Amino acid sequence: MTYNCLIVDDNEIERDAIEMHLKKIPSLNILAVCSNGIEASQILASTKVDIVYSDIDMPELSGMDLMKSLKKQPLFIFITSYSEYAAESFNLDALDFIVKPATFERILKATNKAIEYLELKKLVGKETSQDEQPVGEEDDHFFFRETKGITKLKYDDVIYIESMGDFSKLFTSTDKHVILVSLKNLEKQLPAKLFARVHKQYIINVNHIATLTNHEVHLDHNFTVPISATNRQELLEKSIDKKILSRFLK
């Protein structure tokens, strides 16, 4: 199946580069390449678009303002030179955020994530995902609904969770599960003593931390996820500092 996409960027060189990358992905159909947000808005008002690849910092109508202006939003993947926009873009539920220069590998990764999300949404239906209340803090396990039925999973088996918009992807050492609940709602329901938000798109199980660097968390079974500066400080204070061996005893 092919998915309709739109490119929006006020820089001609950047537009051409993104278009060149997207033409290599056979599952995409490029409907239009727009030089500004207003032009894109007119197309989106009358045409079904699945994925929008948009710059953020554009005159008159920014990429974020374009997204906010739409009642029925396609998936947005922001591609920008300014990394400081990341937090706001994820607050708007953008599916992904790419810092320029955008390589083919990075765009392909974001596109595969978008296509996976679109296919899941067709399978489960929007109404089902909104009604789920799958997680509680009782015992050592929880139940959740996925496309094949209701699944039981132990908290300790979850290594990390990745946001997919309305859905989330749970990773264990041997498998992954798509849960029909947003990362925001999962954060409210998972036990706070075990799970920590480390990025707009990731929650980790603190018991699976192997190494913490300035920008990444290395987890058991060779998983690695990014961590923001703010979330890193919170993680240190909540789960790590009190367990660091001291050089001197008080």
C-alpha positions as CSV (number, residue, x, y, z in Angstrom):
1,M,0.0,0.0,0.0
2,T,1.1,3.5,-0.7
3,Y,0.7,6.6,1.6
4,N,0.3,10.2,0.5
5,C,2.8,12.6,1.8
6,L,3.5,16.3,1.6
7,I,6.9,18.2,1.8
8,V,6.9,21.7,3.3
9,D,10.1,23.8,3.5
10,D,10.9,27.3,2.5
11,N,14.5,26.4,1.6
12,E,14.7,25.1,-2.0
13,I,17.9,23.1,-1.4
14,E,16.4,21.4,1.7
15,R,13.1,20.7,-0.2
16,D,15.0,19.0,-3.0
17,A,17.1,16.9,-0.6
18,I,14.0,15.7,1.3
19,E,12.2,14.9,-2.0
20,M,15.2,13.0,-3.3
21,H,15.2,10.8,-0.1
22,L,11.4,10.2,-0.1
23,K,11.4,9.1,-3.8
24,K,13.6,6.2,-2.7
25,I,10.8,4.9,-0.5
26,P,8.3,2.9,-2.6
27,S,5.5,3.0,-0.1
28,L,5.3,6.8,-0.4
29,N,3.4,9.0,-2.9
30,I,4.6,12.6,-2.9
31,L,1.5,14.6,-3.5
32,A,3.1,18.0,-3.5
33,V,6.3,19.9,-2.5
34,C,5.4,23.2,-0.9
35,S,7.6,26.3,-0.3
36,N,5.6,27.6,2.7
37,G,3.0,26.7,5.3
38,I,0.1,28.6,3.6
39,E,0.5,26.7,0.4
40,A,0.5,23.4,2.4
41,S,-2.5,24.5,4.4
42,Q,-4.5,24.9,1.2
43,I,-3.6,21.5,0.0
44,L,-4.3,19.9,3.3
45,A,-7.8,21.5,3.4
46,S,-8.9,19.7,0.3
47,T,-6.7,16.6,-0.1
48,K,-6.2,13.5,2.1
49,V,-2.6,13.4,3.2
50,D,-1.2,10.7,5.5
51,I,2.3,12.1,6.4
52,V,3.6,15.7,6.4
53,Y,7.4,16.2,6.3
54,S,7.6,19.9,7.5
55,D,10.2,22.4,8.4
56,I,9.3,24.4,11.5
57,D,10.9,27.9,11.1
58,M,9.0,29.3,8.1
59,P,7.7,32.8,7.5
60,E,4.0,33.7,8.0
61,L,3.0,30.2,9.0
62,S,5.4,27.9,10.8
63,G,5.3,24.2,10.7
64,M,3.9,24.0,14.3
65,D,1.3,26.6,13.5
66,L,0.3,24.7,10.4
67,M,-0.2,21.6,12.5
68,K,-2.2,23.5,15.1
69,S,-4.4,24.9,12.4
70,L,-5.7,21.5,11.2
71,K,-8.8,20.0,12.7
72,K,-8.0,16.6,11.2
73,Q,-4.2,16.2,11.5
74,P,-2.1,13.8,9.3
75,L,1.1,12.5,10.9
76,F,3.7,15.2,11.2
77,I,7.5,14.6,11.0
78,F,9.3,17.8,11.6
79,I,12.7,18.4,9.9
80,T,14.5,21.5,11.2
81,S,17.8,23.0,12.0
82,Y,16.8,24.0,15.5
83,S,16.9,21.2,18.1
84,E,15.3,23.5,20.7
85,Y,11.9,23.0,19.0
86,A,11.9,19.3,20.0
87,A,10.0,19.5,23.3
88,E,7.3,21.7,21.8
89,S,6.9,19.5,18.8
90,F,6.4,16.3,20.8
91,N,3.9,18.2,23.1
92,L,1.9,18.7,19.9
93,D,2.1,14.9,19.3
94,A,4.3,15.1,16.3
95,L,5.4,11.6,15.4
96,D,9.1,12.4,15.0
97,F,11.6,15.2,15.0
98,I,14.7,15.2,12.7
99,V,17.5,17.7,13.0
100,K,19.0,18.8,9.7
101,P,20.9,17.8,7.7
102,A,18.4,14.9,7.3
103,T,20.0,11.7,6.1
104,F,18.2,9.1,4.1
105,E,18.6,6.6,7.0
106,R,17.0,9.0,9.5
107,I,14.1,9.8,7.2
108,L,13.6,6.2,6.4
109,K,13.4,5.4,10.2
110,A,10.8,8.1,10.8
111,T,8.8,7.0,7.7
112,N,8.8,3.3,8.8
113,K,7.5,4.4,12.2
114,A,4.8,6.5,10.5
115,I,3.7,3.6,8.3
116,E,3.6,1.2,11.2
117,Y,1.4,3.6,13.1
118,L,-1.0,4.1,10.2
119,E,-1.3,0.3,9.7
120,L,-1.9,-0.2,13.4
121,K,-4.6,2.5,13.4
122,K,-6.4,0.8,10.6
123,L,-6.3,-2.5,12.5
124,V,-7.6,-1.4,15.9
125,G,-9.7,1.6,15.2
126,K,-9.6,4.9,17.0
127,E,-12.5,4.3,19.3
128,T,-10.9,1.2,20.9
129,S,-7.6,3.0,21.6
130,Q,-9.4,5.8,23.4
131,D,-11.3,3.5,25.7
132,E,-8.5,1.4,27.0
133,Q,-7.5,1.6,30.7
134,P,-5.0,-1.3,30.8
135,V,-2.5,-0.7,33.5
136,G,-2.6,-0.8,37.3
137,E,-0.1,-0.8,40.1
138,E,-1.3,-4.0,41.7
139,D,1.0,-7.0,42.1
140,D,4.0,-7.5,39.8
141,H,2.2,-7.6,36.4
142,F,-0.4,-5.8,34.3
143,F,-2.7,-6.6,31.4
144,F,-3.0,-4.7,28.1
145,R,-5.0,-5.1,24.9
146,E,-3.2,-5.5,21.6
147,T,-4.4,-6.5,18.2
148,K,-4.2,-10.3,19.0
149,G,-6.1,-10.0,22.3
150,I,-5.4,-9.3,26.0
151,T,-1.8,-10.0,27.1
152,K,-0.3,-10.3,30.6
153,L,3.1,-8.9,31.1
154,K,5.4,-8.5,34.2
155,Y,6.6,-5.0,35.0
156,D,10.2,-6.4,35.3
157,D,10.1,-7.8,31.8
158,V,9.5,-4.3,30.3
159,I,12.9,-2.7,29.4
160,Y,11.6,0.4,27.7
161,I,8.6,2.0,26.0
162,E,8.6,4.1,22.8
163,S,5.8,6.5,21.9
164,M,3.9,6.0,18.6
165,G,1.4,8.8,19.0
166,D,-1.9,7.3,20.2
167,F,-0.1,4.0,20.7
168,S,3.1,2.9,22.5
169,K,5.6,0.1,21.8
170,L,6.8,-2.0,24.7
171,F,10.1,-3.7,24.4
172,T,11.1,-6.8,26.4
173,S,14.4,-8.8,26.0
174,T,12.9,-11.1,23.4
175,D,9.8,-9.3,22.0
176,K,7.9,-6.1,21.4
177,H,4.2,-5.3,21.9
178,V,2.1,-2.5,20.6
179,I,-0.2,-1.2,23.3
180,L,-3.3,0.9,22.5
181,V,-2.5,3.6,25.0
182,S,-0.4,6.8,24.5
183,L,2.9,7.3,26.3
184,K,1.4,10.2,28.3
185,N,-1.4,8.0,29.7
186,L,1.0,5.1,30.4
187,E,3.2,7.4,32.4
188,K,0.3,8.2,34.7
189,Q,-0.5,4.5,35.3
190,L,2.8,2.7,35.5
191,P,4.5,2.4,38.9
192,A,6.6,5.6,39.4
193,K,9.2,3.7,41.4
194,L,10.0,1.4,38.4
195,F,9.4,3.6,35.4
196,A,10.9,7.0,34.4
197,R,10.3,9.3,31.5
198,V,13.7,10.1,30.0
199,H,12.6,11.7,26.7
200,K,9.4,13.0,25.1
201,Q,9.3,9.6,23.2
202,Y,10.6,7.2,25.8
203,I,10.0,5.7,29.2
204,I,12.5,3.2,30.7
205,N,12.4,0.6,33.5
206,V,15.1,1.9,35.9
207,N,16.0,-1.6,36.9
208,H,17.3,-2.2,33.5
209,I,19.8,0.7,33.4
210,A,23.3,-0.5,32.5
211,T,25.0,2.8,31.8
212,L,24.0,6.5,31.9
213,T,25.8,9.0,29.7
214,N,25.1,12.7,29.2
215,H,22.8,12.0,26.2
216,E,21.8,8.4,26.3
217,V,20.7,5.6,28.6
218,H,22.2,2.2,27.8
219,L,19.8,-0.6,29.0
220,D,20.1,-4.3,29.4
221,H,20.1,-6.5,26.3
222,N,22.0,-3.8,24.2
223,F,19.1,-1.3,24.0
224,T,19.9,2.4,24.0
225,V,17.5,5.4,24.2
226,P,18.2,9.2,24.2
227,I,17.8,11.2,27.4
228,S,17.1,14.9,27.8
229,A,19.1,17.1,30.2
230,T,16.1,17.8,32.4
231,N,15.0,14.1,32.5
232,R,18.6,13.1,33.2
233,Q,18.7,15.3,36.3
234,E,15.4,13.9,37.5
235,L,16.6,10.3,37.0
236,L,19.8,11.0,38.9
237,E,17.9,12.5,41.9
238,K,15.1,9.9,41.9
239,S,16.8,6.6,41.2
240,I,20.6,6.8,40.9
241,D,22.3,9.3,43.3
242,K,21.1,7.6,46.4
243,K,22.6,4.3,45.2
244,I,26.0,5.5,44.1
245,L,28.7,4.1,46.2
246,S,30.5,6.8,48.2
247,R,34.3,7.2,48.3
248,F,34.1,8.2,51.9
249,L,31.7,7.0,54.7
250,K,30.0,9.7,56.7
